[in-house]
């Protein structure tokens, strides 16, 4: 079980080493040499590590230091054999939630490249990511089926034209329990891009 933690520990060590110079001495811990809240904002953080099905790669989310009021998130890739780490996605927006297809040939992830959080998929070799849904869904989480032929995801029902107009007109009044958008379970065919809602009700 401990062996599975080695890549995560190695990634944390690599990130820390890339950001800070090698100290000439190691003073005892004291309030004067601990990170301040301002310094913490400049630290990269690693999360959501996911081994590929063959165990040869690890996809993970690297959150960058704060710029303005936001922290950029992108997906990076570790080659377990060579220990090479590289940035795997690089858009102007955020990417997170990397999920391998069962055959290990594709990596799906969430991104707000087109404003709403959508599912994108990219091959292991890299290249241009493909958006799987051309709808107004705001996707919360997702998972591949064991055979890789479907993706289940959580999302509310798409906004109606009237709701879109209210939002554009900045009319944010709503009736509790009537206008709430509840999360639903959907099934998506990643090849055709067709999705169907399979849960409903209050």
SULWO-V319103 format. One record per backbone hydrogen bond with DSSP energy under -1.0 kcal/mol. NH is the residue of the N-H (numbers start at 1). CO is the residue of the C=O. E is the energy in kcal/mol with one decimal. If there is no record, write none. Layout:
NH|CO|E, NH|CO|E
This chain:
5|2|-1.5, 9|5|-2.5, 10|6|-2.9, 11|7|-2.5, 12|8|-2.1, 13|9|-2.1, 14|10|-2.5, 15|11|-2.6, 16|12|-2.2, 17|13|-2.4, 18|14|-2.2, 19|15|-1.1, 20|16|-1.7, 33|30|-1.4, 40|36|-2.3, 41|37|-1.0, 42|39|-1.6, 43|40|-1.4, 45|63|-1.7, 47|61|-2.2, 50|59|-2.8, 52|57|-2.6, 55|52|-2.2, 58|78|-2.1, 59|50|-2.8, 60|76|-2.1, 61|47|-2.8, 62|74|-2.9, 63|45|-2.9, 64|72|-3.2, 66|41|-2.1, 67|70|-2.9, 70|67|-1.6, 74|62|-1.9, 76|60|-2.9, 77|86|-3.0, 78|58|-2.6, 79|84|-2.7, 80|56|-2.3, 83|79|-2.3, 86|77|-2.4, 88|75|-2.6, 89|75|-1.9, 95|73|-2.7, 96|110|-2.4, 99|108|-2.9, 101|106|-2.6, 104|101|-2.2, 107|122|-3.0, 108|99|-3.0, 109|120|-2.4, 110|96|-2.7, 111|118|-1.9, 112|94|-1.1, 115|112|-2.0, 116|114|-2.0, 118|111|-2.7, 120|109|-3.0, 121|130|-2.2, 122|107|-2.0, 124|105|-2.0, 126|123|-2.0, 130|121|-2.9, 132|119|-2.6, 139|117|-2.7, 140|154|-2.7, 143|152|-2.3, 145|150|-2.6, 148|145|-1.7, 151|188|-2.1, 152|143|-2.7, 153|186|-2.0, 154|141|-2.4, 155|184|-2.0, 164|160|-2.3, 165|161|-2.2, 166|162|-2.2, 167|163|-2.1, 168|164|-2.3, 169|165|-2.2, 170|167|-1.3, 171|166|-3.1, 172|170|-1.1, 178|175|-1.7, 179|175|-3.0, 184|155|-2.2, 186|153|-2.6, 187|196|-2.4, 188|151|-2.5, 189|194|-2.7, 193|189|-2.8, 196|187|-2.4, 198|185|-2.9
